[in-house]
Amino acid sequence: MNKRFHLSIHGSRSLKDERVKIIILEEIKQHNPTAIVTHAEPGGVCEVARSICREHAIPLKLHFLNFKYLRGAFEHRSKAVIADSDHSVFIHDGKIKGTANELKLARKMNVSHSEYTLDTPQYEASIGFPVDGDWDVGLLEMKDLMDE
């Protein structure tokens, strides 16, 4: 029987493209976790982690904000996620303080971790345009050639 291994995922809300997905999938492959632990509410990196768990049927444990701690609700949730993990993954845009503060907490708590810093993408998708939308470039080029 496999020993419990929880992998926590933390990161910037501004990062949610395929680079994030690739990093998370590589970390999952490397650590072979029995569950992923992350934050319940935020978009971005945590949203990608929740989606990967759904797509790959990986057990997921979510920690929610508890406003009984008022201003400390975010820090309390971060400490709980980190404490519930055997290894933490931080994917940061290098700007926003939330993930930087979580990384400091992990270091202070002596939790094994990986950290990645990615630039905020200029476009919704790394190829420069949304793949899910209509983008038939070939017809536009042919129309331009026919007009000449």
HELIX and SHEET records of a PDB file:
HELIX    1   1 GLU A   18  HIS A   31  1                                  14    
HELIX    2   2 VAL A   45  HIS A   56  1                                  12    
HELIX    3   3 PHE A   67  GLY A   72  5                                   6    
HELIX    4   4 ALA A   73  ALA A   83  1                                  11    
HELIX    5   5 LYS A   97  LYS A  108  1                                  12    
HELIX    6   6 VAL A  137  ASP A  147  1                                  11    
SHEET    1   A 5 LEU A  60  HIS A  63  0                                        
SHEET    2   A 5 ALA A  35  HIS A  39  1                                        
SHEET    3   A 5 HIS A   6  GLY A  11  1                                        
SHEET    4   A 5 HIS A  87  HIS A  92  1                                        
SHEET    5   A 5 HIS A 113  THR A 117  1                                        
END                                                                             
